[in-house]
Amino acid sequence: MSSSRYWELTVAAPPEISEGLTNLAWELGALGVVEEEQPDRGPRLRAFFAETTPARALEASVREYLDGLRALGFAPAGDLQVRALADENWADAWRAHFTPLPVGRRLLIAPPWEHPDARGRTMITIEPGRAFGTGHHGSTVGCLEAVESIVERDGTTRLIDLGTGSGILAIAAARLGVGSVLAVDDDPDAVACATANAARNSVADRVLCVLDDAGKLETVPAPLVVANLLSAAHRRLAAHYGRLLLPGATLVLGGILDGEAADVAVVLGECGFTSRAAVSVEGWTTLELGAPLHDRA
């Protein structure tokens, strides 16, 4: 492969593996990631890397990951390519996909390079950086809509956002009126990104971004906890969610493939949670659950 300022990785990304592929791309050092679907082809992922990233090693890592998924029974993902970008600016290539997006009844998510007419909606400006969460993914949309509805219904005063990524859910909560938000992530890049986005949206006084492991987090229980994570993480954290919530409080879980939602609900049920609602957006389920009414410990 010829040298260039940037590499572009493209690979078919069916819904059941797109989240994992996106996370893998960030872990491999992506500068930007785009999930797209065009009429003449299925969904695919495009990720952009600096020239200093070894292209052959990058391709080998993704192939190894896909081989592992295939061994677990997932459909094979094809069209894997890593090519040099000689005539295209990578930032323009991935930023072009992050356009203003109305979400729910009150929110408008926009990147900082766009200045749309909010038309009465609450504007949330998000620069994703090297963190998940532009508002365009079905799992994020589902969580945003749930947070909007619950904050309006319950008058929530405090919220904990686990796996905050870009900080989009934490910032939306603050902009919707939640007075105190704790945004947690175990990735330093995500914490830095969320902190910058909180300042960009003038809610840094209400959103505290911290580097911590959700399973080890020690904090005052809250009336609302939201976690937009993968199903495996929800299963791992199920026994820990309760201690972060007030009795009878609300837990919102995103990042769950529709086919995995029932299993996740069962695992949470075994920990004393009750199912309240489930909403699917583009193949991703968001669960709203009620915390146990008493301490099960």
N, C-alpha and C positions, 0 to 999 in steps of 0.2 A: 504494500500500500504506500502511496506517495505521502509525503509529509504535508501537513496543513495546520492551520491554527487550531482547528477543532475536528473531532470525530463525531459522526452521527450513527447511533445504533438504532436499528429498526427491527421489530419482531412482532409477529402476530400475537395478539393478547386477548384471547377469549375472556369473558367476564369472570370466570371462576379462577383465573390465574393473574388477572391484571393487577390486583392489589399487591400480590407478592412480587411480581416483576417490577412494579414501581418502587417498592421498598428496596429491592435488590439494586436497582439503578442508582438510587441515592447512596446506598452503602458502598458502591463501587466508585463513587466520586462524581456523579453526574452534576452538571452545572444547571441543567433544566430538563424536565420530563414532560412529555405531552402524551395524553391518551386520546386517540381520535378514531373516527369511523367514517368512511366515505362510501357512497353508493356502490362503487364498483369493486369494493373489497370489504372484508370484515374488519373488526376492531384491531388496532395495532398500537404499539407503544413506540415513541420516538424519544431517545435520550441523547443528550449532548455532553461531550467530554472534552477536556483540554488536550492539547497536542501531547502533553507530557504523559498522558495515560497510555500505557502500552496497548495498542489496538488488538494484537493477537491474544494477549492475556485477557483482555476485556471480553472478546468473543468466546474464548475458552471457558471463562467463568460463567457466562450466560448459558452456554451449551450444557455445562455440567449441571446447572440449576434446572434446566428444562428436562434433562435426562432423569434427574431425581423426581420431578413431578410426573413424568411418564411412568416411572417405576411405581408410583403411588396410585396409578390408574387415571390420571388426568389426560385429556386428549392432547396429542402432540401439537406444539406450536411451531409453525413454519416460518419461512421467509426471514430468517435471521441474517442480518447484514451489518457490517461496520464499514462505513465509507468516509473518506476525507471530504470535508467541506472547504472547497477552494474558493467558491464564488458566492457563498451564502453566509450571512451573518447568523450565527446560531441563536443569538438573543431574539432577533426578529422572527426566526423560525418557530421558536416555542412560545414567545410572548403573543404572537398573532392569535393563538388559541384562547387566551385568557381575556375574554371580552366581558363587559358588564352583564351581570346575571341577576334578575329579580328572583328572590327566594321567599316563599311564604307570602304573608299579606303585607309585611312591613319592611323587609330587608332588600337592599340592593348591594351586591358584592361586585367590586370593581378593582382592577389593578391600578397602581399609582400613575401609569402612563395614560390612563383614560379619565376623562372628566365629563361623565354623562349628566344629564338632567335627572335628578333623583325623583322628581315628580311626587314629592311627599313621602317617599320611602326613607328609611334610615340607611345612610351610606356606610358601608364597611370597606375600607381600602386595604387590600392585602397584597404584599409582595412576598411570594412563596419562598424565594431564596432556595436553600437546600433543606426544605421541610415540606411535609405533605399538608395540603389544604388550600386550594384556591377557591373552593366553593362549587366547582363544576362537577365533582365526583358524586355519584348517587348517594354514597354513604354520608358525605358531608352535608348534602342537601337535606337528607332525612333528619340528621341531628339538628341542623339549624332550624328546621320547621318544628321539631319537637321542643327545642329550647324556647323558641318564640311562643309557642302555645302554652307551655308550662309556666313560664315567667308571667305571662298575662293572667293565667288562671289562678296561680298560687301567690302572686306577689313576692316571688323569691328574692331574698336579700343577700344570700351567699351561695356560691357555686364553686365546685371543684371540677376542673377539666383535666382528665388523665390522658396523657399522650397528646399534648396540645398541638404539636407540629408547628404550623405557621401561626397558631394562636387564634385562628378564625372563630372558633366556638366561644372561647373566653371573651374575645373582643366583642362579638355579637351580643353576648349576655350583658356585658357592661353597657353597651350602647342601648340595649333594651331596658336598662334601669336597674340591673343587679349591682348593689353597692360594693360588694367585695367578692373578687374572683381569684382563686388560686389555680394557676396554670402550671401543670407538671409535665416534664418530659425527661427521659434518660439520655437524650441526645443533646450535647452542648450546642450543635448547630441549630437545632430546633428552638432551644431556649433563647439563643441570641436572636433568631428570626422573630419569635413571638414577642420578645421584649421590644424590638424595633417596631413591629407592627402595632403594638399597644401604644407606643409613643406617637406613631403616625396617625392613629385614630383618637388621640387626646384622651386616652383612658388609662395611662400609666399609673395614675393615682388610685385606680380601682382594680387593676390587674397585676398581680404579683406572679412573675414567672420564675420557677425554681427548677434546678436540676436534681432529680430524685427518681428512685425506682418506685413505681406505683404500689408494688407489693410490700414495700418497707416504709412507705410514707407515714409520718406521724403528724397529725394536725387535728384541729377541732372538727368534729363531725358537722356536716352541712345538710341543708334541706334538699339540695339537688347536686348530684354527681353525674357528669357526662363522660363517656369514654368511647371514642371513635377508634377502636382497635380491631385487630383480626380476631376471629372466633377462638383461635387457640389461646390468645391472650386472655379473653374473657373466661375461658375455662380455668386457666391458671390463676386468675385473680378473683374468681367467684367467691372464695372464702374470705377474701380481704375487703370486698366492697362494703360489707355491712358495717365495719368499724369506722368507715369514712362518712356514714350517713346517720342522721338522726332517726329515731324509731318512726316507722311509717313514712319516711321521706321517699324521694323519687330518684330512681336510677335510670339513666338513658344510655343504651348501648348501641353503637353503630359499627360499621365495618363487617357486618354479618351477611354472608351470601344467603339468598332466600332458602336454599336447600339445607342450610345449617341452623336456621333460626329456631326450629323446634327443639333441636338438641341443646342449644345454648340456654333456651328457656327452662328446659328440664334441669340442667346443671344448676342454674340460679335458683330454681324451685327447691332443690335439695338443700340449699343454703338459707331457706326461709323467705325468699322473695316471691311476690305474687305478680302475675302478668296483668298489666293494665291495658296495653295497646301495642300493636305491631303495624308498621307501615313500610311498604316496599317502594323503593325508587330505583328504577333501572337495574333491577336484579339484586339490590342490596336492601336488607331489612334493618330497620331501626326499632328496637324494643324499648318500651317504657315499662318499668317494673316498680313495685312498691317494696320498700325495705321492711324487714321484720319489725313488728310492733314492740319487741322487747329484745334485750341482749341475749343472744343464743349461747354465748360463751359461758 
